[in-house]
Amino acid sequence: MADLAYPPVIFTVKSFWKYLGLRFDFQGQEHLPHKGKSGGAVLAINHIGYLDFALAGTAALPMKRYIRFMAKKEIFDHKIAGPLMRGMHHISVDRSAGSSALAAALRALRSGEIIGIFPEGTISRSFEIAELKSGAVRLAQGAGVPVIPVAVWGSQRIVTKKRKPDFGRNKFPISVAFGEPIFIPKGADIPAEEAKLKVVMNELLHQVQSNYPDAPAGQWWAPARLGGTAPTLEQVERERLEHLKELEEKKENGDGK
């Protein structure tokens, strides 16, 4: 497929990274299939910030590969972002009709494309890996391609959920590591394979965190496990349930829309 939109977007993104003064540590790109090799792959990426997709995509460039990300339909509906997303052949996900996105992703994988997925479904405010949805495993099994775990770290310091963005020239260290490919056998139990993937993603993330140059203790951008002040997975889940309860109460009282 023609990639007329991707090169100028890459140039713009690289210019933005240069402006921010980011320091990159990219590892494991050799696990990605090189351009020209047959077969696609599914990237299962942890999600800690709004720029994770661009950083993972940048890390894959030395292998001369473009990642086609699966993203929510609302981004494609945006008057500026939408045409760019379609021009880069990313895949729109309508949560009310997910089968079309699944079919499009399978076609892309079978044609040798690399599909990027955030299996947690949303940004993890704990900066730990939350429960995974089964999309990455199902796609890999259905297309007969490997899942490649990816750990991104440091992006939350630029812009993430419920924090003011920091677009100053702060020279944050950014780490992206690609793990070894995982092949999902035909007929394998999806929940079991999903659990295995989560273990591997956790191990890779912990490895990246242990090599990160900035000390995490007392920092808002670090998980409680490392001495940071980010909420734990359990705290985030309690907040989510409380929010849902409040919405339900407002609806019952006639205050909700």
Secondary structure as GFF3:
##gff-version 3
##sequence-region A 1 257
A	DSSP	alpha_helix	6	20	.	.	.	ID=ss1
A	DSSP	beta_strand	23	27	.	.	.	ID=ss2
A	DSSP	three_ten_helix	29	31	.	.	.	ID=ss3
A	DSSP	beta_strand	41	45	.	.	.	ID=ss4
A	DSSP	alpha_helix	52	60	.	.	.	ID=ss5
A	DSSP	three_ten_helix	61	63	.	.	.	ID=ss6
A	DSSP	beta_strand	67	72	.	.	.	ID=ss7
A	DSSP	alpha_helix	73	77	.	.	.	ID=ss8
A	DSSP	alpha_helix	81	87	.	.	.	ID=ss9
A	DSSP	beta_strand	91	93	.	.	.	ID=ss10
A	DSSP	alpha_helix	99	110	.	.	.	ID=ss11
A	DSSP	beta_strand	114	117	.	.	.	ID=ss12
A	DSSP	alpha_helix	135	143	.	.	.	ID=ss13
A	DSSP	beta_strand	147	153	.	.	.	ID=ss14
A	DSSP	three_ten_helix	155	157	.	.	.	ID=ss15
A	DSSP	beta_strand	173	178	.	.	.	ID=ss16
A	DSSP	alpha_helix	190	210	.	.	.	ID=ss17
A	DSSP	three_ten_helix	224	226	.	.	.	ID=ss18
A	DSSP	alpha_helix	233	252	.	.	.	ID=ss19
###
